[in-house]
Amino acid sequence: MEFAYHRSLAPMIGVLLGIAIVEMLVVHLVVVVWLGWWAALVAGVLDASLVIALIGLIRSFRRLPVTLADGALTMRAGSLRSVTIPVANIAGLRATWDAAAIKQRGVLNLALASWPSVVVDLDPPIELRRGRKLYAVAHKLDDPVAFHAAIAALSPRHGH
């Protein structure tokens, strides 16, 4: 099963892209006046690479959905971040959460600039690189109701 998130995340990253483009134009004018055309050219290359990276990230949201298949839940934020969770590690879905819960060290927030619509609790936690333990994953999905139903269908343990 696939769960899309591009309609939820792309607009927020699009706003960031728009701000980056406006910032790029203003900084270029300032750099040209203070430092000259060569410095503006260097800044332009750096800014253009940021714009290209953000466009690539937005496009990857549709291409890389969250998937539930073959006994694993793969939570993705486009090409930026991905984590694969064995179904056996899913303890359930949180009914409520606050900003403090999302900011905890053991929570991976894949909602990026949006407020999460789902939080998956893990038990036992997953160990990431450098020994960091992952206790929960938050995400902003386009259809959280379908995601809740799919997780609840795994077993009675996952339905809460």
N, C-alpha and C positions, 0 to 999 in steps of 0.2 A: 504494500500500500504506500501511496505517496501523499504527502501533505505539503501544500504550497504555503509560502510565506512572502512571496514577492509583492503581492498587493499591500501587505502590511508594512514591509520594511523599505521597499523602493521609494515611496514618497518622502520618507524622512532622510534617506541618504541623498535623494534628489535635491532636497532643500540644502543639505550640506554642500552638494556640488554647486548649486547656484551661488551660495555664499563664497565658496572658493573661487569661482569665476569673477565675482565682483571684487573680492580681495585682490585677485591677481591683477586686475586692471588698475586699481588704485595704487597698489605697490609698484607697478611698472611706471606709472607716472611719477611717483616720488623718486624711485631709483634713477630714472632718466634725468631728472632735475639735479639730484644730489651727486650721483656717481657716474652718469654717462650711459651711452648706449651699450657698451660691452657688459657692464654689470646688469643692465636690464635684460640683455640676452641670456645671461647665465640664470637670472631669476626666472625668466620665461621658460627655459628648459625645465627647471625644477617644478614650476607651477603646472606646466603642460603634462609632466609625468604624473603629478597628483591627479589632475583632471582625468587623464586616461585610466589611471588605476581605479578611481571612483566609478567611472563608466563601466569598466570591466567587472567591478564588484556588483554593481546593480544588475548587469546582464547575467551574472552567475547565479543570482537568486532564483531565477526561473529554471535554469539548467540543472541546479543541484538542490532538489527538494529534500525535505525530511522524509526518511523512508523507514518502514517497518516491514522487514522481510528476513526470512531465514534465521529466525530466532534472535534478531538484533534490531535495535532502534538506532538509526544513524541521524543524529541531530546536526544540522549544518547552518551556517550563516554564509551562504555562498561559498566563494573560494577563500574566504577569510579564515574560517575556523570550522572544524568538524570533530565530533566525538561519537564513537560507536559504543553503544550500551547493550550488553547481553540482556535479553528479556528477563532472565532470572534475577538480575540486579534491580529491576524496577519494583520499588516498594509501593508506589502509587502516585497519584496526582494530588497536589495541594489544592484545597478549596479556596484558601485566601493566603495572601502574602503582603508584606509591606516593603518599603525601600530598604530597611535595615536587613531584612531576610535576603533580598536580592544581592546586596553588597557584601555578604559574608564571603570569606575566603574560599570556602568549599562549594560555592555556587558558581556555575558557568552561565553567564547571561549572554545568550545568543540573540536577544532582542535588539541589540545594538542601541540605537537612539530612541527606541520605542519602549513602551511599558509592556512587559510580558503578558501573554494571554494564557500560558500554561507553564506550570512548574512540575517537573518530574523528580520525585524523590528516589534516591538510590540506597539500597540496603542489600548487600554490603556496598560500601562506596567503591568507586573505581579509582585505581591509582594511575595518575598521569605521570608525565615526565618529571624528573627531579623530585620524585616522592610526594608530590602534591596529591591529596585525596579529594575526589569529587563526590559530594554528597547530594547534589541536585543540579538540574539543568533547567534554565528558564528560556522561553522562546515566545515570539509573537507570531502565531500561525494565523492564516487566513480563515480557517474553519476549525476553531478549537473544539467545537461540539463533536465533530467527526473524529478528531484525535482522541478525545475522552472516551468515545464509544469504542474505538479500536483498542485502546489500552485496557478498558474494562472487560472487553471480550477475551483478553488473554487468559485471565483466571479471576476467580473471586478476590484474590489477594490484591489485585491491581485496581479494583474498582473504587477505592476510596479516595 
